[in-house]
Amino acid sequence: MAMRICPHCGNKVPPADVAAYTDEIECPHCQTLLRVALPTRVIGAFIGLGVGWLVYGWAQNSLSGEEVWLLPAVYSFLAYSFVYMLYVMTTADLVKRPKEDALPVASVTLAAAHGDAGAHH
């Protein structure tokens, strides 16, 4: 599929919607329930991890003092988050979201709710 194209109607979905609702996107044109495909998420995660690792190494070598134990982790987390979201916003492959099956509701008898279901007097 193409980037940020609804598989149902063929119109583009805005990047802000893709970034904000990656798992629960609703097409603004046809209201089809969509989500970002797994390959897009995995590739984005690996690219983000690579950039985060590079930023961590850079920050660890350029900082000194007490901030050397905290700031590299903060910088690498921010770099990962920024790169991952940029990748998803620009190259997201959208697929239809499967309908979730309703979980069966367990019926509970009044006696079982009171805790004396197995007691026979």
TAHU-V532552 format. One record per pair of residues at least 24 apart in sequence whose C-alpha atoms are under 7 Angstrom apart, sorted by the first residue. I is the first residue (numbers start at 1). J is the second residue. If there is no record, write none. Layout:
BEGIN
i | j
I | J
I | J
END
This chain:
BEGIN
i | j
1 | 93
2 | 93
3 | 90
3 | 91
3 | 92
3 | 93
4 | 91
4 | 92
4 | 93
4 | 94
5 | 94
6 | 94
7 | 94
7 | 95
15 | 89
15 | 90
18 | 89
19 | 85
19 | 88
19 | 89
33 | 96
33 | 97
34 | 94
34 | 95
34 | 96
34 | 97
35 | 94
35 | 95
35 | 96
35 | 97
36 | 92
36 | 93
36 | 94
36 | 95
37 | 93
37 | 94
37 | 95
40 | 88
40 | 92
40 | 93
44 | 84
44 | 87
44 | 88
45 | 84
48 | 80
48 | 81
48 | 83
48 | 84
49 | 80
51 | 79
51 | 80
52 | 76
52 | 77
52 | 79
52 | 80
END
